[in-house]
Amino acid sequence: MSFQTIPFIFLFLPAALILYRLVPGRAKDLMLVILSLLFYAWGDMAHLLILIFSMAFNYLAGAEIDNYLKAGRHGMARIAVIASAAADLALLSFYRYTGFFLSIFGVSYTPQDMPIGISFFTFTVLSYIFDIYYGKAEPERNIIRYAVYVSFFPKIISGPITEYGKIREQLADHPVTGPKFRSGIQLFLIGLFKKLLIADNLGETFQALQKSGDLASAGAWLGMVCYSLQLFYDFSGYSDMAIGLARMFGFEFEANFDHPYISDGVTDFWRRWHISLGQWFRDYVYIPMGGNRCSSRRLALNLLVVWILTGFWHGASWNFIFWGLYHGAWVLLDRFVIRMFFDKIPKPVRIGCTVLIAFFGWVFFFSPSLSSAFHWFGMMFGSAHLGFWNGATTYYLTGSLPVLILAVIFCSPKPGAYIEKLSLRTRNSAAVSVAGYVFLFAVCIAAMVSNTYTSFLYFKF
């Protein structure tokens, strides 16, 4: 089940909010677990037991690791955490990477249907056992609260990835206040707008261009821009909806995106894009490997390992690994070369170059293979012999131009802040704000009814 569907908005969500409100305090967490498992089963009943097994296994593993640590048996605790992580990663690898590894040796393999959200809930349970082992948090003795942490329906499918140590206190106490509930609704509607009105429309243009075969250079550039903006509004829209839903049930998650397309450097970009994944790799891979407290050569190795793993996390193919290496190389250049004359470059130029680097990277992201990615680059630079511009380019640009302009405008926080400031200056600002969000909701529902359903891009990751 997706957040941007009629059944979720008009059936599941109202029922979930009412039931959560009606049950007594001690039963609220149990109700959240039941609702979350129902939500998961609605989308993937066949793999519900995989999720339950992962939850149960890591709950017991966390308790065992904690017992070893408290008994002073640190060697056994280390073995237990390695064995538990290996089991979790083996389960993830079976579904996501078996075909890729076998293909290296020329073995054909029919891939198994992948449990939805397996990359996200696997990283969630790994965070649980790692935080216990590193002493960042005590294990959750209340199994219901622990189950809420792993299976909470706003984040189970595509994150944000919540680290256990950062959210443990909220598991015990997450009251639903009026301001938090209202801000949750507002953020959910903003995310819905991003997905339905911007991302899906850009996606239609990109898919049409992609199906056209060879393109004029400008058409290939347009396709790259449309996909890059679509991916941002699709995934940041999902994250806004997830965080908004969490607030409706009393939880406060950290932002997952911070206007990445106004970044003035590659390192800055990756502090703003998919923040929860970046923090996960930083806390559980980069820092344990030594982080930046080591020689320059070891630092470069640490960063490359993180970026190879980041690419591989997104998909089991060489283009994703190449995408990870591509960004790893740029991060190294940013750290060791560009920073030496960084301040001498005008900020608009830095932002423009950063956006171009990110957009080029997304070509490897949307292409099914490395060869198709380089073919797309070839079209961008004129290898298809169709010239720079043709009638198809004009047609697709004209059709998508209003949405493209809107997408570019809202890449910056300034328009949103200006609209909010303007509404506060009006009389009866609260009524104006409510009317604005009601109108936004009505527009989104109209788009939902009239348009073909499009799943979130990150569902396949």
ROTIKE-690015 format. One record per residue (C-alpha): residue number from 1; residue in one letter; x, y, z. Coordinates in nm, 3 decimals. Each point is the difference from the previous one (the first is absolute). Layout:
BEGIN
{atom NUM, 'A', {X, Y, Z}},
...
END
This chain:
BEGIN
{atom 1, 'M', {0.000, 0.000, 0.000}},
{atom 2, 'S', {0.130, 0.343, -0.090}},
{atom 3, 'F', {-0.064, 0.326, 0.181}},
{atom 4, 'Q', {-0.127, 0.176, -0.315}},
{atom 5, 'T', {-0.294, -0.237, -0.059}},
{atom 6, 'I', {-0.372, 0.036, 0.071}},
{atom 7, 'P', {-0.015, -0.314, 0.222}},
{atom 8, 'F', {0.280, 0.127, 0.222}},
{atom 9, 'I', {-0.122, 0.357, 0.035}},
{atom 10, 'F', {-0.372, -0.072, 0.039}},
{atom 11, 'L', {0.001, -0.346, 0.162}},
{atom 12, 'F', {0.320, -0.107, 0.171}},
{atom 13, 'L', {0.121, 0.332, 0.140}},
{atom 14, 'P', {-0.333, 0.117, 0.152}},
{atom 15, 'A', {-0.059, -0.345, 0.149}},
{atom 16, 'A', {0.355, -0.008, 0.140}},
{atom 17, 'L', {-0.034, 0.345, 0.159}},
{atom 18, 'I', {-0.339, -0.081, 0.152}},
{atom 19, 'L', {0.109, -0.336, 0.139}},
{atom 20, 'Y', {0.321, 0.148, 0.139}},
{atom 21, 'R', {-0.200, 0.274, 0.167}},
{atom 22, 'L', {-0.262, -0.234, 0.147}},
{atom 23, 'V', {0.220, -0.270, 0.157}},
{atom 24, 'P', {0.131, 0.064, 0.354}},
{atom 25, 'G', {0.356, 0.122, 0.055}},
{atom 26, 'R', {0.162, -0.336, 0.065}},
{atom 27, 'A', {-0.151, -0.152, -0.313}},
{atom 28, 'K', {0.097, 0.278, -0.241}},
{atom 29, 'D', {0.337, -0.149, -0.090}},
{atom 30, 'L', {-0.158, -0.341, -0.057}},
{atom 31, 'M', {-0.254, 0.165, -0.228}},
{atom 32, 'L', {0.286, 0.163, -0.195}},
{atom 33, 'V', {0.165, -0.339, -0.049}},
{atom 34, 'I', {-0.326, -0.156, -0.122}},
{atom 35, 'L', {-0.064, 0.290, -0.236}},
{atom 36, 'S', {0.357, -0.013, -0.131}},
{atom 37, 'L', {-0.012, -0.373, -0.069}},
{atom 38, 'L', {-0.338, 0.043, -0.174}},
{atom 39, 'F', {0.148, 0.280, -0.210}},
{atom 40, 'Y', {0.294, -0.219, -0.098}},
{atom 41, 'A', {-0.221, -0.302, -0.070}},
{atom 42, 'W', {-0.225, 0.211, -0.223}},
{atom 43, 'G', {0.298, 0.070, -0.222}},
{atom 44, 'D', {0.191, -0.328, 0.036}},
{atom 45, 'M', {-0.183, -0.274, 0.186}},
{atom 46, 'A', {0.232, -0.265, -0.147}},
{atom 47, 'H', {0.303, 0.136, 0.188}},
{atom 48, 'L', {-0.159, 0.107, 0.328}},
{atom 49, 'L', {0.164, -0.294, 0.177}},
{atom 50, 'I', {0.342, 0.119, -0.122}},
{atom 51, 'L', {-0.056, 0.332, 0.177}},
{atom 52, 'I', {-0.123, -0.173, 0.318}},
{atom 53, 'F', {0.296, -0.238, -0.004}},
{atom 54, 'S', {0.244, 0.289, -0.040}},
{atom 55, 'M', {-0.160, 0.184, 0.292}},
{atom 56, 'A', {0.003, -0.305, 0.229}},
{atom 57, 'F', {0.353, -0.108, -0.090}},
{atom 58, 'N', {0.152, 0.340, 0.066}},
{atom 59, 'Y', {-0.197, 0.053, 0.320}},
{atom 60, 'L', {0.155, -0.320, 0.139}},
{atom 61, 'A', {0.340, 0.089, -0.145}},
{atom 62, 'G', {-0.010, 0.340, 0.170}},
{atom 63, 'A', {-0.080, -0.159, 0.335}},
{atom 64, 'E', {0.285, -0.252, -0.042}},
{atom 65, 'I', {0.252, 0.272, -0.095}},
{atom 66, 'D', {-0.104, 0.206, 0.302}},
{atom 67, 'N', {0.034, -0.299, 0.235}},
{atom 68, 'Y', {0.352, -0.068, -0.125}},
{atom 69, 'L', {0.099, 0.364, 0.043}},
{atom 70, 'K', {-0.136, 0.019, 0.355}},
{atom 71, 'A', {0.181, -0.322, 0.087}},
{atom 72, 'G', {0.326, 0.150, -0.127}},
{atom 73, 'R', {0.025, -0.254, -0.281}},
{atom 74, 'H', {0.081, 0.251, -0.271}},
{atom 75, 'G', {0.149, -0.259, -0.235}},
{atom 76, 'M', {-0.324, -0.197, 0.000}},
{atom 77, 'A', {-0.199, 0.320, -0.047}},
{atom 78, 'R', {0.212, 0.078, -0.305}},
{atom 79, 'I', {-0.059, -0.348, -0.143}},
{atom 80, 'A', {-0.373, 0.033, 0.066}},
{atom 81, 'V', {-0.030, 0.337, -0.174}},
{atom 82, 'I', {0.203, -0.123, -0.299}},
{atom 83, 'A', {-0.210, -0.316, -0.028}},
{atom 84, 'S', {-0.325, 0.195, 0.031}},
{atom 85, 'A', {0.104, 0.258, -0.260}},
{atom 86, 'A', {0.118, -0.279, -0.232}},
{atom 87, 'A', {-0.340, -0.171, 0.027}},
{atom 88, 'D', {-0.184, 0.326, -0.073}},
{atom 89, 'L', {0.220, 0.079, -0.298}},
{atom 90, 'A', {-0.027, -0.359, -0.127}},
{atom 91, 'L', {-0.379, 0.034, -0.005}},
{atom 92, 'L', {0.024, 0.333, -0.181}},
{atom 93, 'S', {0.258, -0.137, -0.245}},
{atom 94, 'F', {-0.207, -0.308, -0.080}},
{atom 95, 'Y', {-0.286, 0.210, -0.128}},
{atom 96, 'R', {0.193, 0.292, -0.148}},
{atom 97, 'Y', {0.343, -0.120, -0.114}},
{atom 98, 'T', {-0.009, -0.375, -0.076}},
{atom 99, 'G', {-0.065, 0.053, -0.369}},
{atom 100, 'F', {0.275, 0.262, -0.028}},
{atom 101, 'F', {0.266, -0.216, 0.163}},
{atom 102, 'L', {-0.096, -0.307, -0.202}},
{atom 103, 'S', {0.005, 0.201, -0.323}},
{atom 104, 'I', {0.367, 0.079, 0.061}},
{atom 105, 'F', {0.069, -0.372, -0.043}},
{atom 106, 'G', {-0.236, -0.034, -0.297}},
{atom 107, 'V', {-0.271, -0.182, 0.197}},
{atom 108, 'S', {-0.358, 0.086, -0.097}},
{atom 109, 'Y', {-0.241, 0.055, 0.287}},
{atom 110, 'T', {-0.367, 0.088, 0.029}},
{atom 111, 'P', {-0.018, 0.261, 0.278}},
{atom 112, 'Q', {-0.238, -0.046, 0.290}},
{atom 113, 'D', {-0.267, 0.258, 0.065}},
{atom 114, 'M', {0.161, 0.246, 0.240}},
{atom 115, 'P', {-0.176, 0.086, 0.327}},
{atom 116, 'I', {-0.103, 0.364, -0.016}},
{atom 117, 'G', {0.210, 0.223, 0.221}},
{atom 118, 'I', {0.259, -0.269, 0.075}},
{atom 119, 'S', {0.295, 0.240, -0.044}},
{atom 120, 'F', {-0.159, 0.246, 0.241}},
{atom 121, 'F', {-0.113, -0.237, 0.275}},
{atom 122, 'T', {0.332, -0.188, -0.021}},
{atom 123, 'F', {0.191, 0.321, 0.065}},
{atom 124, 'T', {-0.244, 0.075, 0.283}},
{atom 125, 'V', {0.067, -0.327, 0.183}},
{atom 126, 'L', {0.374, 0.033, -0.065}},
{atom 127, 'S', {-0.011, 0.341, 0.167}},
{atom 128, 'Y', {-0.166, -0.165, 0.300}},
{atom 129, 'I', {0.270, -0.261, 0.058}},
{atom 130, 'F', {0.286, 0.240, -0.083}},
{atom 131, 'D', {-0.124, 0.266, 0.243}},
{atom 132, 'I', {-0.022, -0.261, 0.275}},
{atom 133, 'Y', {0.348, -0.129, -0.075}},
{atom 134, 'Y', {0.158, 0.347, -0.015}},
{atom 135, 'G', {-0.174, 0.104, 0.321}},
{atom 136, 'K', {-0.209, 0.272, -0.162}},
{atom 137, 'A', {-0.324, -0.132, 0.149}},
{atom 138, 'E', {-0.138, -0.270, 0.226}},
{atom 139, 'P', {-0.199, -0.278, -0.171}},
{atom 140, 'E', {-0.376, 0.046, -0.002}},
{atom 141, 'R', {-0.139, -0.251, 0.248}},
{atom 142, 'N', {-0.359, 0.072, -0.099}},
{atom 143, 'I', {-0.046, -0.211, -0.312}},
{atom 144, 'I', {-0.302, 0.203, -0.112}},
{atom 145, 'R', {0.198, 0.324, 0.002}},
{atom 146, 'Y', {0.281, -0.175, -0.184}},
{atom 147, 'A', {-0.249, -0.122, -0.262}},
{atom 148, 'V', {-0.123, 0.357, -0.043}},
{atom 149, 'Y', {0.358, 0.111, -0.064}},
{atom 150, 'V', {0.054, -0.254, -0.278}},
{atom 151, 'S', {-0.344, -0.024, -0.163}},
{atom 152, 'F', {-0.152, 0.349, 0.044}},
{atom 153, 'F', {-0.200, 0.034, -0.322}},
{atom 154, 'P', {0.098, 0.357, -0.105}},
{atom 155, 'K', {0.364, -0.110, -0.043}},
{atom 156, 'I', {-0.005, -0.377, -0.058}},
{atom 157, 'I', {-0.008, 0.016, -0.382}},
{atom 158, 'S', {0.247, 0.277, -0.091}},
{atom 159, 'G', {0.124, 0.160, 0.318}},
{atom 160, 'P', {0.118, 0.236, 0.129}},
{atom 161, 'I', {0.247, -0.237, 0.163}},
{atom 162, 'T', {-0.030, 0.075, 0.371}},
{atom 163, 'E', {0.301, -0.088, 0.214}},
{atom 164, 'Y', {-0.102, -0.173, 0.320}},
{atom 165, 'G', {0.209, 0.211, 0.235}},
{atom 166, 'K', {-0.153, 0.320, -0.135}},
{atom 167, 'I', {-0.361, -0.112, 0.039}},
{atom 168, 'R', {0.005, -0.226, 0.305}},
{atom 169, 'E', {-0.137, 0.262, 0.240}},
{atom 170, 'Q', {-0.291, 0.070, -0.232}},
{atom 171, 'L', {-0.100, -0.367, 0.007}},
{atom 172, 'A', {-0.085, 0.037, 0.367}},
{atom 173, 'D', {-0.167, 0.340, -0.027}},
{atom 174, 'H', {-0.143, 0.145, -0.320}},
{atom 175, 'P', {-0.306, 0.207, 0.092}},
{atom 176, 'V', {-0.220, 0.134, -0.278}},
{atom 177, 'T', {-0.033, 0.375, 0.048}},
{atom 178, 'G', {-0.220, 0.235, -0.198}},
{atom 179, 'P', {0.285, 0.197, -0.160}},
{atom 180, 'K', {0.187, -0.320, -0.087}},
{atom 181, 'F', {-0.312, -0.156, -0.154}},
{atom 182, 'R', {-0.077, 0.310, -0.207}},
{atom 183, 'S', {0.359, 0.031, -0.124}},
{atom 184, 'G', {-0.012, -0.369, -0.090}},
{atom 185, 'I', {-0.306, 0.054, -0.220}},
{atom 186, 'Q', {0.162, 0.302, -0.165}},
{atom 187, 'L', {0.324, -0.185, -0.072}},
{atom 188, 'F', {-0.192, -0.300, -0.136}},
{atom 189, 'L', {-0.191, 0.226, -0.240}},
{atom 190, 'I', {0.320, 0.170, -0.115}},
{atom 191, 'G', {0.150, -0.342, -0.073}},
{atom 192, 'L', {-0.317, -0.104, -0.182}},
{atom 193, 'F', {0.024, 0.314, -0.214}},
{atom 194, 'K', {0.366, -0.071, -0.081}},
{atom 195, 'K', {-0.080, -0.353, -0.109}},
{atom 196, 'L', {-0.323, 0.045, -0.195}},
{atom 197, 'L', {0.032, 0.346, -0.150}},
{atom 198, 'I', {0.373, 0.023, -0.068}},
{atom 199, 'A', {0.175, -0.338, 0.005}},
{atom 200, 'D', {-0.265, -0.198, -0.190}},
{atom 201, 'N', {-0.036, 0.263, -0.273}},
{atom 202, 'L', {0.377, 0.021, -0.049}},
{atom 203, 'G', {0.008, -0.379, 0.000}},
{atom 204, 'E', {-0.247, -0.015, -0.288}},
{atom 205, 'T', {0.224, 0.223, -0.210}},
{atom 206, 'F', {0.310, -0.199, 0.088}},
{atom 207, 'Q', {-0.163, -0.335, -0.080}},
{atom 208, 'A', {-0.124, 0.133, -0.334}},
{atom 209, 'L', {0.348, 0.123, -0.088}},
{atom 210, 'Q', {0.156, -0.327, 0.115}},
{atom 211, 'K', {-0.237, -0.200, -0.223}},
{atom 212, 'S', {0.071, 0.220, -0.302}},
{atom 213, 'G', {0.327, -0.174, -0.079}},
{atom 214, 'D', {0.270, 0.230, -0.132}},
{atom 215, 'L', {-0.045, 0.365, 0.095}},
{atom 216, 'A', {0.136, 0.334, -0.113}},
{atom 217, 'S', {0.262, 0.132, 0.242}},
{atom 218, 'A', {-0.238, 0.247, 0.165}},
{atom 219, 'G', {-0.259, -0.277, 0.043}},
{atom 220, 'A', {0.253, -0.220, 0.182}},
{atom 221, 'W', {0.094, 0.294, 0.224}},
{atom 222, 'L', {-0.370, 0.061, 0.067}},
{atom 223, 'G', {-0.046, -0.365, 0.097}},
{atom 224, 'M', {0.290, 0.017, 0.244}},
{atom 225, 'V', {-0.137, 0.318, 0.159}},
{atom 226, 'C', {-0.353, -0.139, 0.025}},
{atom 227, 'Y', {0.117, -0.322, 0.166}},
{atom 228, 'S', {0.231, 0.184, 0.241}},
{atom 229, 'L', {-0.279, 0.229, 0.116}},
{atom 230, 'Q', {-0.252, -0.286, 0.002}},
{atom 231, 'L', {0.223, -0.210, 0.225}},
{atom 232, 'F', {0.042, 0.285, 0.247}},
{atom 233, 'Y', {-0.369, 0.089, 0.021}},
{atom 234, 'D', {-0.106, -0.366, 0.002}},
{atom 235, 'F', {0.228, -0.109, 0.283}},
{atom 236, 'S', {-0.008, 0.322, 0.202}},
{atom 237, 'G', {-0.378, -0.004, -0.042}},
{atom 238, 'Y', {-0.011, -0.354, 0.140}},
{atom 239, 'S', {0.225, 0.103, 0.288}},
{atom 240, 'D', {-0.220, 0.300, 0.079}},
{atom 241, 'M', {-0.306, -0.222, 0.006}},
{atom 242, 'A', {0.173, -0.259, 0.220}},
{atom 243, 'I', {0.124, 0.263, 0.247}},
{atom 244, 'G', {-0.341, 0.167, 0.000}},
{atom 245, 'L', {-0.175, -0.331, 0.071}},
{atom 246, 'A', {0.245, -0.072, 0.282}},
{atom 247, 'R', {-0.086, 0.336, 0.159}},
{atom 248, 'M', {-0.370, -0.088, -0.008}},
{atom 249, 'F', {0.087, -0.292, 0.230}},
{atom 250, 'G', {0.231, 0.204, 0.223}},
{atom 251, 'F', {0.341, -0.081, -0.153}},
{atom 252, 'E', {0.248, 0.260, -0.121}},
{atom 253, 'F', {0.238, -0.122, -0.271}},
{atom 254, 'E', {0.291, 0.202, -0.134}},
{atom 255, 'A', {-0.031, 0.155, -0.345}},
{atom 256, 'N', {0.119, -0.224, -0.283}},
{atom 257, 'F', {0.064, 0.275, -0.257}},
{atom 258, 'D', {0.123, 0.357, 0.039}},
{atom 259, 'H', {-0.031, 0.168, -0.343}},
{atom 260, 'P', {0.293, -0.190, -0.155}},
{atom 261, 'Y', {-0.019, 0.180, -0.336}},
{atom 262, 'I', {0.126, 0.323, 0.156}},
{atom 263, 'S', {0.314, -0.169, 0.136}},
{atom 264, 'D', {0.329, 0.174, -0.079}},
{atom 265, 'G', {0.219, -0.310, 0.002}},
{atom 266, 'V', {-0.026, -0.378, -0.043}},
{atom 267, 'T', {0.062, -0.064, 0.370}},
{atom 268, 'D', {-0.268, 0.254, 0.088}},
{atom 269, 'F', {-0.237, -0.170, -0.245}},
{atom 270, 'W', {0.035, -0.332, 0.177}},
{atom 271, 'R', {-0.065, 0.162, 0.337}},
{atom 272, 'R', {-0.335, 0.110, -0.141}},
{atom 273, 'W', {-0.110, -0.300, -0.211}},
{atom 274, 'H', {-0.147, -0.316, 0.161}},
{atom 275, 'I', {0.139, 0.117, 0.333}},
{atom 276, 'S', {-0.102, -0.309, 0.197}},
{atom 277, 'L', {0.187, -0.238, -0.233}},
{atom 278, 'G', {0.309, 0.220, 0.003}},
{atom 279, 'Q', {-0.002, 0.014, 0.380}},
{atom 280, 'W', {-0.045, -0.378, 0.017}},
{atom 281, 'F', {0.310, -0.065, -0.211}},
{atom 282, 'R', {0.191, 0.268, 0.191}},
{atom 283, 'D', {-0.086, -0.143, 0.344}},
{atom 284, 'Y', {0.027, -0.373, -0.076}},
{atom 285, 'V', {0.257, -0.025, -0.281}},
{atom 286, 'Y', {0.209, 0.315, -0.039}},
{atom 287, 'I', {0.069, 0.078, 0.368}},
{atom 288, 'P', {0.069, -0.365, 0.103}},
{atom 289, 'M', {0.252, -0.018, -0.289}},
{atom 290, 'G', {0.183, 0.299, 0.146}},
{atom 291, 'G', {-0.195, 0.290, -0.148}},
{atom 292, 'N', {0.222, 0.300, -0.067}},
{atom 293, 'R', {0.230, -0.060, 0.297}},
{atom 294, 'C', {0.259, -0.178, -0.209}},
{atom 295, 'S', {0.246, 0.055, -0.281}},
{atom 296, 'S', {-0.115, 0.156, -0.326}},
{atom 297, 'R', {0.044, -0.332, -0.180}},
{atom 298, 'R', {-0.215, -0.185, 0.252}},
{atom 299, 'L', {-0.257, 0.280, -0.006}},
{atom 300, 'A', {-0.026, -0.034, -0.378}},
{atom 301, 'L', {-0.048, -0.377, 0.038}},
{atom 302, 'N', {-0.270, 0.050, 0.266}},
{atom 303, 'L', {-0.192, 0.239, -0.222}},
{atom 304, 'L', {0.023, -0.224, -0.306}},
{atom 305, 'V', {-0.121, -0.304, 0.196}},
{atom 306, 'V', {-0.298, 0.198, 0.130}},
{atom 307, 'W', {-0.089, 0.119, -0.348}},
{atom 308, 'I', {0.033, -0.344, -0.161}},
{atom 309, 'L', {-0.231, -0.138, 0.269}},
{atom 310, 'T', {-0.240, 0.291, -0.048}},
{atom 311, 'G', {-0.019, -0.071, -0.370}},
{atom 312, 'F', {-0.042, -0.374, 0.056}},
{atom 313, 'W', {-0.273, 0.065, 0.259}},
{atom 314, 'H', {-0.205, 0.171, -0.269}},
{atom 315, 'G', {0.016, -0.285, -0.247}},
{atom 316, 'A', {0.171, -0.322, -0.101}},
{atom 317, 'S', {0.155, 0.109, -0.328}},
{atom 318, 'W', {0.324, 0.151, -0.123}},
{atom 319, 'N', {-0.157, 0.335, -0.081}},
{atom 320, 'F', {-0.085, 0.055, 0.368}},
{atom 321, 'I', {0.352, -0.099, 0.104}},
{atom 322, 'F', {0.136, 0.240, -0.261}},
{atom 323, 'W', {-0.238, 0.268, 0.130}},
{atom 324, 'G', {0.143, -0.052, 0.350}},
{atom 325, 'L', {0.358, 0.023, -0.129}},
{atom 326, 'Y', {-0.091, 0.308, -0.202}},
{atom 327, 'H', {-0.122, 0.185, 0.308}},
{atom 328, 'G', {0.280, -0.140, 0.214}},
{atom 329, 'A', {0.252, 0.147, -0.244}},
{atom 330, 'W', {-0.171, 0.338, 0.009}},
{atom 331, 'V', {-0.011, -0.001, 0.380}},
{atom 332, 'L', {0.375, -0.071, 0.007}},
{atom 333, 'L', {0.066, 0.278, -0.251}},
{atom 334, 'D', {-0.216, 0.233, 0.203}},
{atom 335, 'R', {0.189, -0.083, 0.318}},
{atom 336, 'F', {0.359, -0.007, -0.125}},
{atom 337, 'V', {0.007, 0.227, -0.306}},
{atom 338, 'I', {-0.297, 0.229, -0.046}},
{atom 339, 'R', {-0.001, 0.121, 0.359}},
{atom 340, 'M', {0.340, 0.163, -0.052}},
{atom 341, 'F', {-0.154, 0.267, -0.225}},
{atom 342, 'F', {-0.367, -0.047, 0.097}},
{atom 343, 'D', {-0.056, 0.349, 0.143}},
{atom 344, 'K', {0.133, 0.164, -0.317}},
{atom 345, 'I', {-0.281, -0.150, -0.209}},
{atom 346, 'P', {-0.322, 0.210, -0.007}},
{atom 347, 'K', {-0.281, -0.174, 0.187}},
{atom 348, 'P', {-0.240, -0.015, -0.299}},
{atom 349, 'V', {0.272, -0.177, -0.199}},
{atom 350, 'R', {0.059, -0.246, 0.285}},
{atom 351, 'I', {-0.373, -0.076, 0.018}},
{atom 352, 'G', {-0.028, -0.039, -0.377}},
{atom 353, 'C', {0.294, -0.239, -0.018}},
{atom 354, 'T', {-0.129, -0.205, 0.293}},
{atom 355, 'V', {-0.344, -0.036, -0.158}},
{atom 356, 'L', {0.156, -0.102, -0.332}},
{atom 357, 'I', {0.215, -0.264, 0.172}},
{atom 358, 'A', {-0.306, -0.139, 0.179}},
{atom 359, 'F', {-0.212, 0.003, -0.316}},
{atom 360, 'F', {0.268, -0.183, -0.199}},
{atom 361, 'G', {0.013, -0.259, 0.277}},
{atom 362, 'W', {-0.374, -0.067, -0.027}},
{atom 363, 'V', {0.053, -0.118, -0.359}},
{atom 364, 'F', {0.176, -0.308, 0.144}},
{atom 365, 'F', {-0.283, -0.025, 0.250}},
{atom 366, 'F', {-0.288, -0.016, -0.248}},
{atom 367, 'S', {0.182, -0.203, -0.267}},
{atom 368, 'P', {-0.047, -0.380, 0.010}},
{atom 369, 'S', {0.368, -0.058, -0.083}},
{atom 370, 'L', {0.331, 0.179, -0.039}},
{atom 371, 'S', {-0.018, -0.021, -0.379}},
{atom 372, 'S', {-0.343, 0.163, -0.006}},
{atom 373, 'A', {0.126, 0.275, 0.233}},
{atom 374, 'F', {0.288, 0.081, -0.235}},
{atom 375, 'H', {-0.240, -0.016, -0.294}},
{atom 376, 'W', {-0.211, 0.267, 0.171}},
{atom 377, 'F', {0.310, 0.215, 0.053}},
{atom 378, 'G', {0.078, -0.052, -0.368}},
{atom 379, 'M', {-0.342, 0.135, -0.095}},
{atom 380, 'M', {0.054, 0.299, 0.228}},
{atom 381, 'F', {0.316, 0.086, -0.187}},
{atom 382, 'G', {-0.130, -0.068, -0.349}},
{atom 383, 'S', {0.100, -0.356, -0.087}},
{atom 384, 'A', {-0.350, -0.089, -0.128}},
{atom 385, 'H', {0.041, 0.242, -0.296}},
{atom 386, 'L', {-0.345, 0.150, 0.058}},
{atom 387, 'G', {0.136, 0.345, 0.060}},
{atom 388, 'F', {-0.030, 0.215, 0.306}},
{atom 389, 'W', {-0.375, 0.064, -0.020}},
{atom 390, 'N', {-0.298, -0.149, -0.182}},
{atom 391, 'G', {-0.378, 0.001, 0.006}},
{atom 392, 'A', {-0.019, -0.263, 0.272}},
{atom 393, 'T', {0.214, 0.216, 0.228}},
{atom 394, 'T', {-0.233, 0.296, -0.051}},
{atom 395, 'Y', {-0.306, -0.215, 0.066}},
{atom 396, 'Y', {0.125, -0.150, 0.326}},
{atom 397, 'L', {0.153, 0.322, 0.128}},
{atom 398, 'T', {-0.319, 0.197, -0.066}},
{atom 399, 'G', {-0.213, -0.260, 0.175}},
{atom 400, 'S', {0.221, -0.022, 0.309}},
{atom 401, 'L', {0.114, 0.363, 0.026}},
{atom 402, 'P', {-0.252, 0.117, 0.268}},
{atom 403, 'V', {0.087, -0.293, 0.226}},
{atom 404, 'L', {0.373, 0.043, -0.065}},
{atom 405, 'I', {-0.021, 0.366, 0.101}},
{atom 406, 'L', {-0.193, -0.091, 0.316}},
{atom 407, 'A', {0.250, -0.275, 0.082}},
{atom 408, 'V', {0.299, 0.232, -0.041}},
{atom 409, 'I', {-0.162, 0.274, 0.211}},
{atom 410, 'F', {-0.069, -0.231, 0.295}},
{atom 411, 'C', {0.351, -0.145, 0.002}},
{atom 412, 'S', {0.076, 0.299, 0.226}},
{atom 413, 'P', {-0.161, 0.050, 0.343}},
{atom 414, 'K', {-0.061, 0.370, -0.071}},
{atom 415, 'P', {-0.332, -0.030, -0.192}},
{atom 416, 'G', {-0.153, -0.217, 0.272}},
{atom 417, 'A', {0.123, 0.233, 0.273}},
{atom 418, 'Y', {-0.138, 0.300, -0.193}},
{atom 419, 'I', {-0.344, -0.162, -0.038}},
{atom 420, 'E', {-0.009, -0.082, 0.371}},
{atom 421, 'K', {0.109, 0.352, 0.092}},
{atom 422, 'L', {-0.263, 0.149, -0.229}},
{atom 423, 'S', {-0.277, -0.212, 0.150}},
{atom 424, 'L', {0.097, 0.109, 0.351}},
{atom 425, 'R', {-0.037, 0.364, -0.100}},
{atom 426, 'T', {-0.358, -0.045, -0.116}},
{atom 427, 'R', {-0.302, 0.038, 0.222}},
{atom 428, 'N', {-0.124, -0.327, 0.146}},
{atom 429, 'S', {0.328, -0.163, -0.100}},
{atom 430, 'A', {-0.105, -0.333, 0.155}},
{atom 431, 'A', {-0.313, -0.013, -0.216}},
{atom 432, 'V', {0.200, 0.097, -0.309}},
{atom 433, 'S', {0.252, -0.276, 0.075}},
{atom 434, 'V', {-0.273, -0.260, 0.048}},
{atom 435, 'A', {-0.171, 0.109, -0.322}},
{atom 436, 'G', {0.331, -0.026, -0.184}},
{atom 437, 'Y', {0.066, -0.354, 0.117}},
{atom 438, 'V', {-0.360, -0.104, -0.072}},
{atom 439, 'F', {0.041, 0.131, -0.354}},
{atom 440, 'L', {0.333, -0.183, -0.032}},
{atom 441, 'F', {-0.167, -0.322, 0.120}},
{atom 442, 'A', {-0.284, 0.042, -0.251}},
{atom 443, 'V', {0.246, 0.051, -0.286}},
{atom 444, 'C', {0.195, -0.310, 0.106}},
{atom 445, 'I', {-0.316, -0.213, 0.019}},
{atom 446, 'A', {-0.102, 0.119, -0.347}},
{atom 447, 'A', {0.344, -0.099, -0.131}},
{atom 448, 'M', {-0.024, -0.334, 0.178}},
{atom 449, 'V', {-0.336, -0.080, -0.159}},
{atom 450, 'S', {0.085, 0.118, -0.352}},
{atom 451, 'N', {0.357, -0.124, -0.036}},
{atom 452, 'T', {0.138, -0.351, -0.035}},
{atom 453, 'Y', {0.145, -0.139, 0.325}},
{atom 454, 'T', {0.379, 0.034, 0.021}},
{atom 455, 'S', {0.192, -0.163, 0.283}},
{atom 456, 'F', {0.284, 0.175, 0.180}},
{atom 457, 'L', {0.335, -0.040, -0.176}},
{atom 458, 'Y', {0.175, -0.115, 0.317}},
{atom 459, 'F', {-0.239, -0.293, 0.048}},
{atom 460, 'K', {0.232, -0.206, -0.223}},
{atom 461, 'F', {0.299, 0.073, 0.226}},
END
